[in-house]
Amino acid sequence: MDNILLIGILLGTLILFISDRLSADLVALLALVALLLFKFITPEEAVSGFSNSATITIGAMFILSAGLIHTGLVDQLAVLAAEKIKNAQYGLMLFIIVIAGGVSAFINNTAVVAVFLPVIIKISRERGLSPSKFLIPLSFAAILGGSVTLIGSSTNILVSAIAKDHGLAEFKMFEFAPVGMTLFVAGGLFLWLFAYRILPERASTGELTKSYNMKRYLTEITVTESSPLIGKTLMEKKIAETYDVNILEIIRGEEKIWRKLRSTAIEKDDLLLVRGSVQNIVKFTAGENLQSLGDAVLGDEDLQAEDVILAEAVIAPNSTLIGYTVKEINFRQRFSAFVLAVQSHGTTFRDKIGRIPLHFGDSLLLQGSSKAIQNLQNNQDFLMLEEVKLEKYRTNKALLAIGIIALVVLFSALELLPIMVAAIFGAVLMVVTGCINIKEAYANIDWMVIFLLAGLIPMGIALQKSGLVRSAADNLLILFGDLSPVFILSALYIGTVLLTSILSNTATAIVVAPIGISMALSLGVNPKPFLMAIMFGASTSLITPIGYQTNTLVYSPGRYKFIDYLKVGLPLNIMAWLIVTLLIPIFWPFH
């Protein structure tokens, strides 16, 4: 009777996962509560998911990934690579596979896709291509790249922890790299040659530009003595193509240069009038070591003691500021905020920010203390006021962040520290060294994944204690026991892929991995090959948008349909099935 009730809880959990009526983490916690109420687990076992090595390691890996992203390393890598792309179609596809896939081997692949998504859309737009041709390959490349190392995917870490909980050895950092690299190379070659032809042109560049390219402001930027722009022309540096900003004018002392703008060599202390989105202006400033208006005032005493924030204000129809310039208003002294940039509808200005007369509907990008911005909230001169959330990269910490990741990989690969200890050590170093602050560390942990793991790991304990895992393994052996272990391994991979296609990869791994271990022990063979098949199956489900988080992430921006994933994902999964079936028994023999 107890086992029937437990099966009911398990089925109810799976149905809720598939229905997608509730968030996955909430479903997991509901299952946890049910297991506690019916006493399938003890209170200590109920909270064991939070202290499980997989949960802690994955949480630390989120912080490590954030450290690389907040130092601007991934973004700069994307910018530099984009400059080198020659062939629009195959060059961009190769960039996606090599760069996005390669980076995913060492940081969370969901974070990689989130960072590269607007980059791919931008490059597609510039080359007149549909982003829907490239976003599924971006997701798939990140998934395949994540299968190369232990830290490339949360599923890898989870299955390794399950193996440890069952008395088996944990996976090593590069233990499954031979199979993972084969999958990555073969899958990458398929994407490079065929994905562009298979995928439809569904997402127009215009629609996606509205989503990912915000208002274009006019601002002033000063060329510093250490800028790589000095002695180069805008044409040579390909500024517009690289950063998606427009240089309207160069102000050199009293001289204004705009007729031969692109062929004029940049000099130290030149003032550039730049138009672009806030994010692109920030990237341009950081990438070329320039000084924005905001950089010039950050050292002022009135801003040092308080949090400096950006806010967007729109001039109201009855504003007393209409018709006056920023300089005439004495904006900074009057409002204790600094005007960084101006967007004026329908007008292109070639003058300094302070000399532009303001009109109804103009948008001002303001910088000031949180108190000063708050004081502007009720000011009738402004129609609306909202904070602008903007990523400010710590580029001076980029090499340090790389070094910390390298240490984590080295300590784990040489088995000097367990992966959990190495990951915690690296996460703490990221915060202590200033690559990321403590608020950013908490903000970048995907708490849904943490609570999903914490809620489902006790489910695995309950299934194990009840004997249902052993019973499921025995029944499967009745059906397949006379067949070779290679056939069972192959069937486990297919079953895991199919189950992951309708559930989360985490839920599938927690349910299927213990069954695989039990089947191997009953057959008297090494459990490692079965675990590897299950791990690769849960990590490489490519046939639906819900099979993996990155697939879901690109679904809406690419305007995709379910069939699009099947067209590209099914051949890839068949290829992966053949590779896994052939190579796993070679690298991890059954006897």
LOKESE-653695 format. One record per residue (C-alpha): residue number from 1; y, x, z. Coordinates in nm, 2 decimals, decimal comma. Layout:
<nodes>
{NUM {Y X Z}}
...
</nodes>
This chain:
<nodes>
{1 {0,00 0,00 0,00}}
{2 {0,24 0,28 0,09}}
{3 {0,17 0,46 -0,24}}
{4 {0,24 0,13 -0,43}}
{5 {0,58 0,11 -0,25}}
{6 {0,66 0,47 -0,33}}
{7 {0,57 0,42 -0,70}}
{8 {0,80 0,11 -0,69}}
{9 {1,09 0,33 -0,55}}
{10 {1,02 0,59 -0,82}}
{11 {1,01 0,34 -1,10}}
{12 {1,32 0,17 -0,97}}
{13 {1,50 0,50 -0,97}}
{14 {1,39 0,58 -1,32}}
{15 {1,50 0,23 -1,45}}
{16 {1,84 0,28 -1,29}}
{17 {1,87 0,62 -1,45}}
{18 {1,79 0,48 -1,79}}
{19 {2,01 0,17 -1,76}}
{20 {2,31 0,39 -1,68}}
{21 {2,46 0,11 -1,47}}
{22 {2,53 0,34 -1,18}}
{23 {2,62 0,71 -1,18}}
{24 {2,32 0,95 -1,16}}
{25 {2,42 1,09 -0,82}}
{26 {2,46 0,75 -0,67}}
{27 {2,11 0,65 -0,80}}
{28 {1,96 0,97 -0,64}}
{29 {2,13 0,89 -0,30}}
{30 {2,00 0,53 -0,31}}
{31 {1,65 0,66 -0,37}}
{32 {1,70 0,90 -0,08}}
{33 {1,81 0,61 0,15}}
{34 {1,50 0,41 0,04}}
{35 {1,27 0,70 0,12}}
{36 {1,42 0,73 0,46}}
{37 {1,41 0,36 0,54}}
{38 {1,04 0,34 0,46}}
{39 {0,97 0,66 0,64}}
{40 {0,82 0,85 0,34}}
{41 {1,03 1,15 0,45}}
{42 {1,17 1,27 0,78}}
{43 {1,54 1,31 0,84}}
{44 {1,50 1,69 0,82}}
{45 {1,33 1,65 0,48}}
{46 {1,60 1,40 0,37}}
{47 {1,87 1,67 0,40}}
{48 {1,66 1,95 0,27}}
{49 {1,79 1,90 -0,08}}
{50 {2,14 2,02 0,04}}
{51 {1,99 2,34 0,18}}
{52 {1,75 2,40 -0,11}}
{53 {1,80 2,73 -0,28}}
{54 {1,84 2,57 -0,62}}
{55 {2,12 2,34 -0,50}}
{56 {2,31 2,63 -0,33}}
{57 {2,25 2,87 -0,63}}
{58 {2,38 2,61 -0,88}}
{59 {2,68 2,54 -0,67}}
{60 {2,76 2,91 -0,66}}
{61 {2,71 2,94 -1,03}}
{62 {2,98 2,67 -1,09}}
{63 {3,22 2,90 -0,90}}
{64 {3,12 3,21 -1,09}}
{65 {3,17 3,02 -1,42}}
{66 {3,51 2,90 -1,31}}
{67 {3,61 3,25 -1,22}}
{68 {3,56 3,36 -1,58}}
{69 {3,74 3,06 -1,72}}
{70 {4,04 3,08 -1,48}}
{71 {4,10 3,44 -1,57}}
{72 {4,14 3,33 -1,94}}
{73 {3,85 3,54 -2,06}}
{74 {3,66 3,26 -2,24}}
{75 {3,98 3,13 -2,39}}
{76 {4,09 3,47 -2,51}}
{77 {3,75 3,53 -2,66}}
{78 {3,78 3,21 -2,85}}
{79 {4,13 3,30 -2,98}}
{80 {4,03 3,65 -3,08}}
{81 {3,71 3,53 -3,26}}
{82 {3,91 3,25 -3,44}}
{83 {4,14 3,52 -3,59}}
{84 {3,84 3,69 -3,75}}
{85 {3,69 3,38 -3,91}}
{86 {3,72 3,41 -4,29}}
{87 {3,48 3,16 -4,44}}
{88 {3,58 2,82 -4,30}}
{89 {3,24 2,65 -4,31}}
{90 {2,98 2,92 -4,23}}
{91 {3,23 3,15 -4,04}}
{92 {3,31 2,88 -3,79}}
{93 {2,95 2,78 -3,75}}
{94 {2,85 3,14 -3,69}}
{95 {3,14 3,17 -3,44}}
{96 {3,01 2,87 -3,25}}
{97 {2,65 3,00 -3,24}}
{98 {2,72 3,36 -3,15}}
{99 {3,01 3,33 -2,91}}
{100 {2,95 2,99 -2,74}}
{101 {2,58 3,04 -2,73}}
{102 {2,61 3,40 -2,61}}
{103 {2,85 3,31 -2,33}}
{104 {2,62 3,02 -2,22}}
{105 {2,35 3,27 -2,13}}
{106 {2,56 3,38 -1,83}}
{107 {2,78 3,09 -1,73}}
{108 {2,73 2,72 -1,70}}
{109 {2,68 2,58 -2,05}}
{110 {2,86 2,25 -1,97}}
{111 {3,17 2,45 -1,88}}
{112 {3,14 2,66 -2,20}}
{113 {3,14 2,34 -2,42}}
{114 {3,43 2,19 -2,22}}
{115 {3,64 2,51 -2,29}}
{116 {3,54 2,55 -2,66}}
{117 {3,57 2,18 -2,75}}
{118 {3,95 2,18 -2,81}}
{119 {3,92 2,52 -2,98}}
{120 {3,67 2,40 -3,23}}
{121 {3,88 2,09 -3,30}}
{122 {4,19 2,30 -3,35}}
{123 {4,02 2,55 -3,59}}
{124 {3,86 2,26 -3,78}}
{125 {4,19 2,09 -3,83}}
{126 {4,36 2,41 -3,95}}
{127 {4,09 2,45 -4,22}}
{128 {4,08 2,09 -4,33}}
{129 {3,72 2,03 -4,19}}
{130 {3,58 1,74 -3,99}}
{131 {3,51 1,84 -3,63}}
{132 {3,20 1,62 -3,63}}
{133 {3,04 1,88 -3,85}}
{134 {3,06 2,13 -3,56}}
{135 {3,06 1,96 -3,22}}
{136 {2,68 1,89 -3,21}}
{137 {2,61 2,25 -3,31}}
{138 {2,84 2,36 -3,03}}
{139 {2,64 2,16 -2,78}}
{140 {2,30 2,28 -2,92}}
{141 {2,41 2,64 -2,93}}
{142 {2,52 2,63 -2,57}}
{143 {2,19 2,47 -2,47}}
{144 {1,98 2,73 -2,66}}
{145 {2,19 3,01 -2,52}}
{146 {2,13 2,88 -2,17}}
{147 {1,76 2,92 -2,22}}
{148 {1,78 3,30 -2,24}}
{149 {1,84 3,38 -1,87}}
{150 {1,77 3,24 -1,53}}
{151 {2,14 3,16 -1,47}}
{152 {2,20 3,01 -1,81}}
{153 {2,10 2,66 -1,71}}
{154 {2,07 2,47 -1,38}}
{155 {1,73 2,35 -1,49}}
{156 {1,60 2,71 -1,50}}
{157 {1,72 2,77 -1,15}}
{158 {1,57 2,44 -1,03}}
{159 {1,22 2,50 -1,18}}
{160 {1,23 2,85 -1,03}}
{161 {1,30 2,70 -0,68}}
{162 {1,02 2,44 -0,73}}
{163 {0,78 2,73 -0,80}}
{164 {0,89 2,91 -0,49}}
{165 {0,85 2,59 -0,28}}
{166 {0,49 2,57 -0,40}}
{167 {0,41 2,93 -0,30}}
{168 {0,46 3,09 -0,64}}
{169 {0,69 3,37 -0,74}}
{170 {1,05 3,29 -0,83}}
{171 {1,15 3,35 -1,19}}
{172 {1,33 3,68 -1,27}}
{173 {1,67 3,70 -1,44}}
{174 {1,54 3,80 -1,78}}
{175 {1,17 3,70 -1,74}}
{176 {1,18 3,44 -2,01}}
{177 {1,43 3,61 -2,24}}
{178 {1,17 3,69 -2,51}}
{179 {1,09 3,32 -2,56}}
{180 {1,45 3,21 -2,50}}
{181 {1,59 3,47 -2,75}}
{182 {1,34 3,36 -3,01}}
{183 {1,45 2,99 -2,96}}
{184 {1,82 3,10 -2,97}}
{185 {1,78 3,30 -3,29}}
{186 {1,56 3,05 -3,47}}
{187 {1,77 2,76 -3,36}}
{188 {2,09 2,93 -3,44}}
{189 {1,97 3,02 -3,79}}
{190 {1,88 2,66 -3,85}}
{191 {2,22 2,54 -3,73}}
{192 {2,40 2,79 -3,94}}
{193 {2,22 2,70 -4,26}}
{194 {2,16 2,33 -4,23}}
{195 {2,37 2,16 -3,96}}
{196 {2,69 2,14 -4,17}}
{197 {2,50 1,97 -4,45}}
{198 {2,31 1,72 -4,23}}
{199 {2,60 1,60 -4,00}}
{200 {2,84 1,34 -4,13}}
{201 {3,22 1,35 -4,15}}
{202 {3,30 1,09 -3,88}}
{203 {3,58 1,24 -3,68}}
{204 {3,91 1,27 -3,86}}
{205 {4,13 1,57 -3,76}}
{206 {4,43 1,34 -3,72}}
{207 {4,26 1,12 -3,45}}
{208 {4,13 1,42 -3,25}}
{209 {4,47 1,59 -3,27}}
{210 {4,62 1,30 -3,08}}
{211 {4,37 1,35 -2,81}}
{212 {4,38 1,73 -2,78}}
{213 {4,72 1,83 -2,89}}
{214 {4,99 1,69 -2,66}}
{215 {5,37 1,66 -2,73}}
{216 {5,53 1,95 -2,91}}
{217 {5,82 2,10 -2,71}}
{218 {6,09 2,34 -2,80}}
{219 {6,13 2,64 -2,56}}
{220 {6,26 3,00 -2,54}}
{221 {6,04 3,30 -2,50}}
{222 {6,16 3,66 -2,45}}
{223 {5,97 3,96 -2,60}}
{224 {5,89 4,21 -2,32}}
{225 {5,87 4,59 -2,37}}
{226 {5,49 4,58 -2,34}}
{227 {5,44 4,30 -2,59}}
{228 {5,20 4,39 -2,88}}
{229 {5,44 4,18 -3,11}}
{230 {5,70 4,47 -3,11}}
{231 {5,71 4,63 -3,46}}
{232 {5,50 4,35 -3,61}}
{233 {5,60 4,05 -3,82}}
{234 {5,50 3,69 -3,75}}
{235 {5,31 3,70 -4,08}}
{236 {5,11 4,01 -3,98}}
{237 {5,02 3,87 -3,64}}
{238 {4,93 3,52 -3,78}}
{239 {5,10 3,36 -3,48}}
{240 {5,10 3,00 -3,62}}
{241 {4,73 3,02 -3,72}}
{242 {4,62 3,18 -3,39}}
{243 {4,81 2,98 -3,14}}
{244 {4,92 2,67 -3,32}}
{245 {5,29 2,72 -3,23}}
{246 {5,59 2,75 -3,47}}
{247 {5,86 3,01 -3,43}}
{248 {6,18 2,84 -3,55}}
{249 {6,42 3,13 -3,49}}
{250 {6,46 3,48 -3,36}}
{251 {6,78 3,53 -3,16}}
{252 {6,87 3,90 -3,14}}
{253 {7,19 3,94 -2,94}}
{254 {7,45 3,73 -3,13}}
{255 {7,24 3,73 -3,45}}
{256 {7,02 3,43 -3,54}}
{257 {6,74 3,51 -3,78}}
{258 {6,56 3,22 -3,96}}
{259 {6,59 3,28 -4,33}}
{260 {6,35 3,57 -4,35}}
{261 {6,17 3,48 -4,03}}
{262 {5,81 3,56 -4,11}}
{263 {5,89 3,90 -4,26}}
{264 {6,12 4,02 -3,98}}
{265 {5,98 4,28 -3,74}}
{266 {6,00 4,18 -3,38}}
{267 {6,20 4,39 -3,14}}
{268 {6,21 4,43 -2,76}}
{269 {6,43 4,16 -2,59}}
{270 {6,42 3,93 -2,89}}
{271 {6,45 3,57 -2,79}}
{272 {6,21 3,34 -2,98}}
{273 {6,26 2,97 -3,02}}
{274 {5,91 2,83 -3,01}}
{275 {5,78 2,48 -3,07}}
{276 {5,43 2,38 -2,97}}
{277 {5,22 2,19 -2,71}}
{278 {5,25 2,30 -2,35}}
{279 {4,90 2,45 -2,34}}
{280 {4,95 2,64 -2,67}}
{281 {5,28 2,78 -2,56}}
{282 {5,12 2,91 -2,24}}
{283 {4,84 3,07 -2,44}}
{284 {5,09 3,24 -2,68}}
{285 {5,29 3,37 -2,39}}
{286 {4,99 3,51 -2,21}}
{287 {4,82 3,64 -2,53}}
{288 {5,12 3,84 -2,65}}
{289 {5,25 3,94 -2,31}}
{290 {5,58 3,75 -2,34}}
{291 {5,82 3,61 -2,08}}
{292 {5,88 3,24 -2,08}}
{293 {6,17 3,07 -1,91}}
{294 {5,95 2,98 -1,62}}
{295 {5,84 3,34 -1,57}}
{296 {6,21 3,44 -1,54}}
{297 {6,26 3,21 -1,24}}
{298 {5,93 3,23 -1,06}}
{299 {6,06 3,51 -0,84}}
{300 {6,36 3,32 -0,71}}
{301 {6,37 3,27 -0,34}}
{302 {6,42 2,89 -0,36}}
{303 {6,08 2,87 -0,54}}
{304 {5,88 3,14 -0,37}}
{305 {5,82 2,95 -0,04}}
{306 {5,69 2,63 -0,20}}
{307 {5,43 2,52 -0,46}}
{308 {5,58 2,55 -0,81}}
{309 {5,46 2,26 -1,03}}
{310 {5,53 2,14 -1,38}}
{311 {5,65 1,79 -1,45}}
{312 {5,74 1,58 -1,76}}
{313 {6,05 1,36 -1,74}}
{314 {6,18 1,12 -2,00}}
{315 {6,55 1,04 -2,03}}
{316 {6,62 0,68 -1,94}}
{317 {6,82 0,44 -2,17}}
{318 {7,12 0,42 -1,93}}
{319 {7,10 0,78 -1,81}}
{320 {7,42 0,95 -1,71}}
{321 {7,28 1,26 -1,88}}
{322 {7,29 1,12 -2,23}}
{323 {7,52 1,32 -2,46}}
{324 {7,54 1,62 -2,23}}
{325 {7,36 1,95 -2,27}}
{326 {7,14 2,10 -2,00}}
{327 {7,41 2,37 -1,95}}
{328 {7,69 2,11 -1,91}}
{329 {7,49 1,91 -1,66}}
{330 {7,43 2,23 -1,46}}
{331 {7,07 2,09 -1,44}}
{332 {6,92 2,36 -1,21}}
{333 {7,18 2,34 -0,94}}
{334 {7,21 1,96 -0,96}}
{335 {6,84 1,88 -0,95}}
{336 {6,68 2,20 -0,80}}
{337 {6,45 2,21 -1,11}}
{338 {6,45 2,42 -1,42}}
{339 {6,43 2,29 -1,78}}
{340 {6,15 2,49 -1,95}}
{341 {6,14 2,30 -2,28}}
{342 {6,27 1,99 -2,46}}
{343 {6,12 1,75 -2,70}}
{344 {6,37 1,55 -2,90}}
{345 {6,23 1,28 -3,12}}
{346 {6,29 1,32 -3,49}}
{347 {6,53 1,62 -3,46}}
{348 {6,46 1,98 -3,52}}
{349 {6,69 2,21 -3,33}}
{350 {6,76 2,58 -3,39}}
{351 {6,96 2,65 -3,08}}
{352 {6,91 2,75 -2,72}}
{353 {6,76 2,50 -2,48}}
{354 {7,08 2,48 -2,27}}
{355 {7,29 2,38 -2,58}}
{356 {7,08 2,09 -2,69}}
{357 {7,25 1,75 -2,62}}
{358 {7,02 1,50 -2,45}}
{359 {6,93 1,16 -2,58}}
{360 {6,74 0,85 -2,47}}
{361 {6,37 0,91 -2,50}}
{362 {6,39 1,29 -2,50}}
{363 {6,12 1,46 -2,29}}
{364 {6,20 1,75 -2,06}}
{365 {5,94 1,98 -1,93}}
{366 {6,06 2,07 -1,58}}
{367 {5,96 2,34 -1,33}}
{368 {6,04 2,32 -0,96}}
{369 {5,91 2,30 -0,61}}
{370 {5,69 2,00 -0,53}}
{371 {5,97 1,87 -0,30}}
{372 {6,23 1,90 -0,58}}
{373 {6,01 1,71 -0,83}}
{374 {5,94 1,45 -0,57}}
{375 {6,31 1,39 -0,52}}
{376 {6,34 1,32 -0,89}}
{377 {6,09 1,04 -0,88}}
{378 {6,34 0,77 -0,79}}
{379 {6,63 0,91 -0,99}}
{380 {6,75 0,64 -1,24}}
{381 {6,84 0,90 -1,50}}
{382 {6,47 0,94 -1,58}}
{383 {6,25 0,67 -1,72}}
{384 {5,93 0,83 -1,59}}
{385 {5,82 1,14 -1,42}}
{386 {5,47 1,28 -1,39}}
{387 {5,32 1,61 -1,31}}
{388 {5,17 1,81 -1,59}}
{389 {4,84 1,96 -1,51}}
{390 {4,83 2,30 -1,68}}
{391 {4,58 2,59 -1,66}}
{392 {4,76 2,91 -1,57}}
{393 {4,52 3,20 -1,64}}
{394 {4,50 3,51 -1,42}}
{395 {4,45 3,75 -1,71}}
{396 {4,50 4,05 -1,49}}
{397 {4,17 3,96 -1,31}}
{398 {3,96 3,92 -1,63}}
{399 {3,78 4,26 -1,61}}
{400 {3,72 4,20 -1,24}}
{401 {3,56 3,86 -1,31}}
{402 {3,33 4,03 -1,57}}
{403 {3,24 4,30 -1,32}}
{404 {3,14 4,03 -1,06}}
{405 {2,92 3,85 -1,30}}
{406 {2,76 4,18 -1,41}}
{407 {2,69 4,26 -1,04}}
{408 {2,52 3,92 -0,99}}
{409 {2,31 3,98 -1,30}}
{410 {2,23 4,34 -1,20}}
{411 {2,13 4,26 -0,84}}
{412 {1,91 3,98 -0,95}}
{413 {1,75 4,16 -1,25}}
{414 {1,67 4,47 -1,04}}
{415 {1,55 4,24 -0,76}}
{416 {1,79 4,40 -0,51}}
{417 {1,88 4,05 -0,39}}
{418 {1,73 3,70 -0,44}}
{419 {1,92 3,50 -0,71}}
{420 {2,06 3,27 -0,44}}
{421 {2,20 3,55 -0,23}}
{422 {2,34 3,73 -0,54}}
{423 {2,51 3,41 -0,66}}
{424 {2,67 3,34 -0,32}}
{425 {2,79 3,70 -0,30}}
{426 {2,94 3,67 -0,64}}
{427 {3,11 3,34 -0,57}}
{428 {3,27 3,48 -0,25}}
{429 {3,39 3,78 -0,44}}
{430 {3,55 3,56 -0,70}}
{431 {3,76 3,40 -0,43}}
{432 {3,83 3,71 -0,22}}
{433 {3,95 3,91 -0,52}}
{434 {4,18 3,63 -0,64}}
{435 {4,00 3,55 -0,96}}
{436 {4,00 3,19 -0,84}}
{437 {4,15 3,03 -0,52}}
{438 {3,95 2,83 -0,27}}
{439 {4,09 2,50 -0,40}}
{440 {3,99 2,58 -0,75}}
{441 {3,65 2,69 -0,63}}
{442 {3,59 2,34 -0,47}}
{443 {3,74 2,16 -0,77}}
{444 {3,51 2,34 -1,02}}
{445 {3,19 2,26 -0,84}}
{446 {3,03 1,96 -1,02}}
{447 {2,95 1,76 -0,71}}
{448 {2,77 1,50 -0,91}}
{449 {2,50 1,76 -1,00}}
{450 {2,49 1,88 -0,63}}
{451 {2,44 1,53 -0,49}}
{452 {2,19 1,45 -0,77}}
{453 {1,98 1,75 -0,67}}
{454 {2,02 1,68 -0,30}}
{455 {1,91 1,32 -0,35}}
{456 {1,61 1,39 -0,58}}
{457 {1,45 1,70 -0,42}}
{458 {1,33 1,48 -0,12}}
{459 {1,17 1,25 -0,38}}
{460 {0,96 1,55 -0,49}}
{461 {0,86 1,61 -0,13}}
{462 {0,76 1,24 -0,08}}
{463 {0,55 1,24 -0,40}}
{464 {0,38 1,56 -0,29}}
{465 {0,31 1,44 0,07}}
{466 {0,18 1,10 -0,05}}
{467 {-0,08 1,27 -0,28}}
{468 {0,07 1,10 -0,59}}
{469 {0,13 1,43 -0,76}}
{470 {-0,23 1,53 -0,71}}
{471 {-0,35 1,19 -0,82}}
{472 {-0,13 1,20 -1,14}}
{473 {-0,26 1,55 -1,22}}
{474 {-0,62 1,44 -1,17}}
{475 {-0,58 1,14 -1,40}}
{476 {-0,42 1,35 -1,67}}
{477 {-0,70 1,60 -1,64}}
{478 {-0,95 1,32 -1,69}}
{479 {-0,78 1,25 -2,02}}
{480 {-0,71 1,61 -2,13}}
{481 {-0,93 1,82 -1,90}}
{482 {-1,18 1,90 -2,18}}
{483 {-0,91 2,04 -2,40}}
{484 {-0,78 2,39 -2,40}}
{485 {-0,49 2,49 -2,16}}
{486 {-0,28 2,56 -2,47}}
{487 {-0,31 2,20 -2,58}}
{488 {-0,21 2,08 -2,23}}
{489 {0,09 2,32 -2,23}}
{490 {0,19 2,18 -2,57}}
{491 {0,16 1,82 -2,44}}
{492 {0,36 1,91 -2,13}}
{493 {0,65 2,04 -2,34}}
{494 {0,65 1,73 -2,56}}
{495 {0,63 1,49 -2,26}}
{496 {0,91 1,67 -2,08}}
{497 {1,14 1,66 -2,39}}
{498 {1,08 1,29 -2,43}}
{499 {1,13 1,21 -2,07}}
{500 {1,45 1,42 -2,05}}
{501 {1,58 1,23 -2,35}}
{502 {1,60 0,91 -2,14}}
{503 {1,65 1,06 -1,80}}
{504 {1,85 1,36 -1,67}}
{505 {1,69 1,71 -1,71}}
{506 {1,71 1,74 -1,33}}
{507 {1,51 1,43 -1,26}}
{508 {1,25 1,52 -1,52}}
{509 {1,20 1,87 -1,38}}
{510 {1,16 1,75 -1,02}}
{511 {0,90 1,49 -1,12}}
{512 {0,70 1,68 -1,39}}
{513 {0,70 2,04 -1,25}}
{514 {0,48 1,97 -0,94}}
{515 {0,24 1,78 -1,17}}
{516 {0,22 2,08 -1,40}}
{517 {0,15 2,31 -1,10}}
{518 {-0,12 2,08 -0,96}}
{519 {-0,29 2,06 -1,31}}
{520 {-0,30 2,44 -1,34}}
{521 {-0,45 2,49 -1,00}}
{522 {-0,72 2,22 -1,07}}
{523 {-0,80 2,40 -1,40}}
{524 {-0,81 2,74 -1,23}}
{525 {-0,54 2,88 -1,45}}
{526 {-0,21 3,05 -1,39}}
{527 {0,06 2,78 -1,33}}
{528 {0,34 2,99 -1,48}}
{529 {0,27 2,90 -1,85}}
{530 {0,29 2,52 -1,76}}
{531 {0,61 2,57 -1,56}}
{532 {0,77 2,76 -1,85}}
{533 {0,68 2,48 -2,09}}
{534 {0,83 2,22 -1,85}}
{535 {1,14 2,43 -1,80}}
{536 {1,20 2,48 -2,17}}
{537 {1,13 2,11 -2,23}}
{538 {1,38 2,00 -1,98}}
{539 {1,64 2,25 -2,10}}
{540 {1,61 2,19 -2,47}}
{541 {1,60 1,81 -2,52}}
{542 {1,81 1,77 -2,83}}
{543 {1,73 1,43 -2,98}}
{544 {1,96 1,20 -2,78}}
{545 {2,32 1,22 -2,65}}
{546 {2,19 1,16 -2,30}}
{547 {1,93 1,43 -2,30}}
{548 {2,17 1,70 -2,17}}
{549 {2,52 1,70 -2,03}}
{550 {2,67 1,89 -2,32}}
{551 {2,53 1,64 -2,57}}
{552 {2,71 1,36 -2,38}}
{553 {3,03 1,57 -2,37}}
{554 {3,07 1,59 -2,75}}
{555 {2,94 1,24 -2,82}}
{556 {3,28 1,06 -2,81}}
{557 {3,51 1,33 -2,96}}
{558 {3,27 1,37 -3,26}}
{559 {3,25 0,99 -3,31}}
{560 {2,87 1,04 -3,33}}
{561 {2,59 0,79 -3,34}}
{562 {2,24 0,83 -3,18}}
{563 {2,09 0,90 -3,53}}
{564 {2,31 1,21 -3,57}}
{565 {2,14 1,38 -3,28}}
{566 {1,80 1,29 -3,41}}
{567 {1,88 1,43 -3,76}}
{568 {1,96 1,78 -3,63}}
{569 {1,78 1,77 -3,29}}
{570 {1,43 1,66 -3,41}}
{571 {1,37 1,95 -3,65}}
{572 {1,50 2,19 -3,37}}
{573 {1,28 2,04 -3,11}}
{574 {0,97 2,06 -3,34}}
{575 {1,06 2,43 -3,41}}
{576 {1,10 2,48 -3,03}}
{577 {0,77 2,31 -2,96}}
{578 {0,59 2,55 -3,20}}
{579 {0,76 2,86 -3,06}}
{580 {0,69 2,75 -2,70}}
{581 {0,32 2,67 -2,78}}
{582 {0,27 3,00 -2,96}}
{583 {0,47 3,25 -2,74}}
{584 {0,43 3,13 -2,38}}
{585 {0,05 3,20 -2,36}}
{586 {0,12 3,55 -2,50}}
{587 {0,39 3,64 -2,24}}
{588 {0,23 3,45 -1,95}}
{589 {-0,15 3,45 -2,00}}
{590 {-0,36 3,17 -1,84}}
{591 {-0,60 3,41 -1,68}}
</nodes>
